[in-house]
Amino acid sequence: MSKNTLKNYNPMAILDPFRNKDFKGEWPTIPEMFDITVKRCGDRNCFTEFNDKGERNTLTYRQAHENILRLALWFSAHGIHHGEKIAVTGKNSPEWATVFLAALYAGAVICPIDYALKCEEQENLLATAKPKFLFVDDEKYDWYATKTHDFQIYSLNQKHPENYVYNLEVSGDEHSDMNLDLPKEDDTAAILFTSGTTSIPKGVMLSHKNLTSDAFIAQTNMIIDYHDVFYALLPIHHAYTMQAVFMESICIGAEIVFGKSLSVSKMMTDLKLGNITMMLGVPMLFNKLADGIEKAIKKKGVAVYTLISILRQISYLTKKIFGINIGKFLFKSVLKQANLYTIRIAISGGGPLSKSVFRFFNEMGIDFVQGYGLTETSPIIALNPVEHFKIESVGSYFAGHMQMKILDPNEEGIGEICVKGPMVMQGYYNLPEETAKVFTEDGWFKTGDLGWLDSENYLMLSGRAKNMIVTEGGKNVYPEEIEDMFQLESDIQQITVQGYIANEERKSEELEALIYPADSVYESFNADRKESAAKESVKTYISGIVDKVNHKLLPYQRITRITILDEPLEMTTTLKVKRNYKK
């Protein structure tokens, strides 16, 4: 679509026929939004999943709506009152989505819990949320069912039919809207925990207005409609997938294909059978996909690889200069082999992406962009328009719908990113002092991220303020920028850059890289990762990679110490290292 098409596009227009009829507020609540979508797209596909045999299970919007209302009514009949908590933890599935929406129809607050956490870690979050019900998947069901809790346990899996979510319904002939304590737009819809598995939990409170406003406002930089098929590959409890896949889909009537695993084989099956058009992921996922495609092309020989490399350059220039995507035609067979041919748009979030990977997918004919946000901002606050993307940017913010500024910028224009808008959270649950810390006196939310804005309001990230390293020469180094330089080094599975005191007397700080090498490195030395004899050879090999990257960096940015890790550092569910290790 042309730039002019996007310029004149108004995603909120689909709400106009329903305004003051189906909803009275500035923004619809999530139940009101879903009701509107059912009226618009009731017979279209809503929730889809594929089983291990590749068999499709699909619910239309009307069928999903019936399941949601039946469960919401059951909630009301079993003592759920306005503002009470319902928790859900499990793999991505239609059942998970049904619990999420039914809780909101009943006026409750949904508390999605990271399923990757150990049960003991989940317990700390649940103790804070104090839900009345917990819906849990089969792997953890027995652990909870055999213990005494203040909440009741129900199942997301039909292996436990007596407590299975789809089997919960009131008896009699009650109407689907009877006794439902429907929420208002400023009511809290969800509490999303960003930390606190072993300490005081920090739960982000997001209102209905926060989530629905962001779902529509984000579309001002990207045109999507009910013909699209979204892939929920990353865990849906995370704000990124919850908003960019789940909320975006249900507000326009698009289909959601639920991915239950990050395994390559399962992902390839979903991509092949699902006719996915919208794929959202994190940098690590796209790095691996790009690396896999590159390796497949190289296997065809030098001549073919050289030809495709030339065609990629032509494809990219044609796209940037004339706005014409010829890559889908040129590389049709390659994309089909990778099960990516149906992808219309791919979006990377959760961290900065290598410029070369960003460019690679655009060269290959996939409209590929980056976005930016935080859980506290529902989360999307910047997104690259497909028609006018900038590789070095995480996108432009939504001027006219929100505000963004750089607080206390230095001489390079870099400072803390601050925002105001309807998508900014209500606060941290039961933590008023922590809430006050992240807001300025005049109401700006401080993201904790550093960056700068160009003349077109495109945001460039520099790193996290708390991670910044100050060298002896007074230079600021952002570890994320250094780590990004290694994204295409497939022999390095994980790298984390931190500061260390190189000179105790002067307290001078330099850069250390904590590196977890890929299995392929040890295989090349015919060695096991646990063999001490191979460690020196591996470190020498990894040092060569670091030296190569160091030559591309400014002197004060260069890594001067390497530590080879025996075990990878703990990561979040969006595949980012948790920076809570000891130096």
NORJO-V292732 format. One record per backbone hydrogen bond with DSSP energy under -0.5 kcal/mol. NH is the residue of the N-H (numbers start at 0). CO is the residue of the C=O. E is the energy in kcal/mol with one decimal. If there is no record, write none. Layout:
[[NH CO E] [NH CO E]]
This chain:
[[5 1 -1.7] [6 2 -2.4] [7 3 -1.7] [8 5 -1.1] [12 9 -1.8] [13 10 -0.9] [14 11 -1.8] [15 11 -0.6] [15 12 -0.8] [17 14 -1.7] [18 14 -0.9] [18 15 -0.9] [19 22 -2.5] [20 17 -1.7] [21 17 -2.5] [22 17 -1.2] [32 28 -2.6] [33 29 -2.5] [34 30 -2.6] [35 31 -2.1] [36 32 -2.1] [37 33 -2.3] [38 34 -1.9] [39 35 -2.0] [40 36 -3.6] [41 37 -1.1] [43 40 -1.9] [45 58 -2.9] [46 58 -1.3] [47 255 -2.5] [48 56 -1.9] [50 54 -2.1] [53 50 -2.3] [56 48 -2.3] [58 46 -2.7] [60 43 -2.0] [61 41 -2.7] [63 59 -2.9] [64 60 -2.3] [65 61 -1.9] [66 62 -2.0] [67 63 -2.4] [68 64 -2.6] [69 65 -2.2] [70 66 -2.0] [71 67 -2.6] [72 68 -2.4] [73 69 -1.6] [74 70 -2.5] [75 71 -2.1] [76 72 -2.4] [77 73 -1.1] [77 74 -0.7] [78 75 -1.2] [79 74 -2.3] [80 78 -0.6] [82 106 -2.8] [83 80 -2.2] [85 108 -2.3] [86 132 -2.7] [87 110 -1.6] [88 134 -2.7] [96 92 -2.1] [97 93 -2.3] [98 94 -2.3] [99 95 -2.3] [100 96 -2.3] [101 97 -2.8] [102 98 -2.3] [103 99 -1.1] [104 100 -2.1] [105 101 -1.6] [106 103 -1.5] [107 102 -2.6] [108 83 -3.1] [109 188 -2.6] [110 85 -2.6] [112 87 -2.8] [116 113 -1.0] [121 117 -2.5] [122 118 -2.1] [123 119 -0.8] [124 120 -1.0] [125 121 -2.6] [126 122 -2.3] [127 123 -0.9] [128 124 -2.5] [129 125 -2.7] [131 84 -3.1] [132 84 -0.8] [133 151 -2.8] [134 86 -2.3] [135 133 -0.5] [135 153 -2.5] [136 88 -1.2] [139 136 -0.9] [140 136 -1.0] [141 137 -0.7] [143 139 -1.7] [144 140 -3.0] [145 141 -1.6] [146 143 -1.5] [148 146 -0.5] [151 131 -2.4] [153 133 -2.8] [154 162 -2.5] [155 135 -2.1] [159 156 -1.8] [160 157 -0.5] [162 159 -1.7] [163 160 -0.6] [164 154 -2.1] [166 163 -2.0] [167 164 -1.2] [168 166 -0.8] [177 174 -1.6] [179 176 -1.0] [180 178 -0.5] [181 179 -1.4] [182 103 -0.6] [186 183 -1.8] [188 205 -2.7] [189 205 -2.2] [190 109 -2.0] [191 189 -0.5] [191 203 -2.4] [192 111 -0.6] [192 190 -0.6] [193 191 -0.5] [193 201 -2.4] [194 201 -0.8] [200 198 -0.6] [201 194 -1.6] [202 200 -0.7] [203 191 -3.3] [203 201 -0.5] [204 202 -0.6] [204 426 -2.7] [205 189 -2.7] [205 203 -0.7] [207 186 -1.9] [208 184 -2.7] [210 206 -2.0] [211 207 -2.8] [212 208 -2.3] [213 209 -1.6] [214 210 -1.7] [215 211 -1.7] [216 212 -3.0] [217 213 -2.3] [218 215 -0.8] [219 216 -2.0] [220 217 -1.4] [221 218 -1.0] [223 221 -0.6] [227 224 -2.0] [229 254 -3.0] [230 277 -1.8] [231 229 -0.6] [231 256 -2.8] [232 230 -1.5] [237 234 -1.2] [241 237 -2.8] [242 238 -2.4] [243 239 -2.5] [244 240 -1.7] [245 240 -2.1] [246 241 -2.7] [247 242 -2.1] [248 244 -2.0] [249 245 -2.2] [250 246 -1.5] [251 247 -0.8] [251 248 -0.9] [252 248 -1.8] [253 248 -2.2] [254 227 -1.8] [255 45 -2.9] [256 229 -3.1] [257 47 -2.9] [257 255 -0.6] [258 231 -2.7] [258 256 -0.6] [259 257 -0.5] [266 262 -2.4] [267 263 -2.6] [268 264 -1.8] [269 265 -2.4] [270 266 -2.6] [271 267 -2.3] [272 268 -2.6] [273 269 -2.4] [274 270 -0.7] [275 270 -0.6] [276 228 -2.2] [277 228 -2.4] [278 276 -0.5] [278 344 -2.2] [279 230 -0.6] [279 277 -0.5] [280 346 -2.4] [284 281 -0.8] [285 281 -1.8] [286 282 -2.7] [287 283 -2.0] [288 284 -2.1] [289 285 -2.6] [290 286 -2.6] [291 287 -2.4] [292 288 -2.2] [293 289 -2.5] [294 290 -2.4] [295 291 -1.9] [296 292 -2.1] [297 293 -2.5] [298 294 -1.5] [299 296 -1.6] [300 297 -1.8] [304 300 -2.3] [305 301 -2.7] [306 302 -2.2] [307 303 -2.7] [308 304 -2.2] [309 305 -2.0] [310 306 -2.4] [311 307 -2.4] [312 308 -1.5] [313 309 -2.0] [314 310 -2.8] [315 311 -2.4] [316 312 -2.4] [317 313 -2.4] [318 314 -1.9] [319 315 -2.6] [320 316 -2.7] [321 317 -1.8] [322 317 -0.5] [322 318 -1.1] [323 317 -1.3] [325 323 -1.0] [328 325 -0.5] [329 325 -2.6] [330 326 -2.8] [331 328 -0.9] [334 330 -2.7] [335 331 -2.4] [336 332 -2.0] [337 333 -1.5] [338 335 -1.3] [339 334 -3.2] [340 334 -0.8] [342 339 -1.1] [343 276 -2.3] [344 276 -2.4] [345 366 -2.6] [346 278 -2.3] [347 368 -2.3] [348 280 -2.1] [357 353 -2.2] [358 354 -2.6] [359 355 -2.3] [360 356 -1.9] [361 357 -1.3] [362 358 -2.7] [363 359 -1.9] [364 361 -1.0] [365 360 -2.4] [366 343 -1.2] [366 364 -0.5] [367 365 -0.9] [368 345 -2.4] [370 347 -2.0] [371 381 -2.4] [373 378 -1.1] [376 373 -1.9] [377 374 -1.7] [378 373 -0.9] [380 371 -2.7] [381 371 -1.4] [382 395 -1.8] [383 369 -2.3] [385 220 -0.6] [387 384 -1.0] [388 385 -0.6] [392 389 -1.8] [393 458 -2.1] [394 458 -0.5] [395 382 -1.4] [396 456 -1.6] [398 396 -1.8] [399 401 -0.7] [400 397 -2.2] [401 397 -1.2] [402 419 -2.9] [404 417 -2.5] [406 404 -0.6] [406 415 -3.4] [408 405 -0.5] [409 413 -2.4] [412 409 -2.1] [414 450 -2.1] [415 406 -1.5] [416 448 -2.7] [417 404 -2.8] [418 444 -2.0] [419 402 -2.1] [421 400 -0.6] [423 420 -1.6] [424 375 -3.1] [425 204 -2.5] [426 204 -0.8] [428 202 -3.2] [430 427 -2.0] [434 430 -2.2] [435 431 -2.3] [436 432 -1.4] [437 433 -0.7] [437 434 -1.0] [438 435 -1.1] [439 443 -2.5] [442 439 -1.9] [444 418 -2.9] [445 437 -3.4] [446 416 -2.4] [446 444 -0.7] [449 462 -4.1] [450 414 -2.4] [451 459 -2.1] [453 457 -2.1] [456 453 -1.8] [458 394 -3.1] [459 451 -2.9] [461 449 -3.4] [462 449 -1.4] [464 447 -3.0] [466 463 -1.0] [467 463 -0.7] [467 464 -0.9] [468 476 -3.0] [470 468 -0.6] [470 474 -2.7] [471 508 -0.6] [473 470 -2.0] [476 468 -3.3] [478 476 -0.7] [480 477 -1.4] [481 477 -1.1] [482 478 -2.7] [483 479 -2.2] [484 480 -0.6] [484 481 -1.1] [485 482 -1.7] [486 483 -1.5] [488 485 -1.8] [489 487 -1.3] [491 488 -2.0] [492 490 -0.7] [492 515 -1.3] [493 515 -1.5] [495 513 -2.1] [497 511 -2.4] [499 509 -2.2] [501 499 -0.9] [501 507 -2.4] [502 507 -1.1] [506 502 -1.9] [507 502 -1.2] [509 499 -2.6] [510 557 -0.6] [511 497 -3.1] [512 560 -2.6] [513 495 -3.1] [513 511 -0.5] [514 512 -0.7] [514 562 -2.9] [515 493 -2.8] [516 514 -0.7] [517 490 -2.4] [520 517 -1.3] [521 517 -0.9] [522 518 -2.3] [523 519 -1.8] [524 520 -0.8] [524 521 -0.6] [525 522 -1.5] [526 521 -2.7] [530 527 -1.7] [531 529 -0.6] [533 530 -1.0] [534 531 -1.0] [535 531 -0.5] [537 533 -2.6] [538 534 -2.7] [539 535 -2.3] [540 536 -2.2] [541 537 -2.8] [542 538 -2.5] [543 539 -1.4] [544 540 -1.2] [545 541 -2.4] [546 542 -2.7] [547 543 -1.8] [548 544 -2.0] [549 545 -3.0] [550 546 -1.6] [551 548 -1.7] [552 548 -0.5] [552 549 -1.4] [556 553 -2.0] [557 553 -0.6] [557 554 -1.1] [559 510 -2.4] [560 510 -1.2] [562 512 -2.6] [564 514 -3.2] [564 562 -0.5] [571 575 -2.9] [574 571 -1.7] [577 569 -2.7] [578 576 -0.7] [579 577 -2.2]]
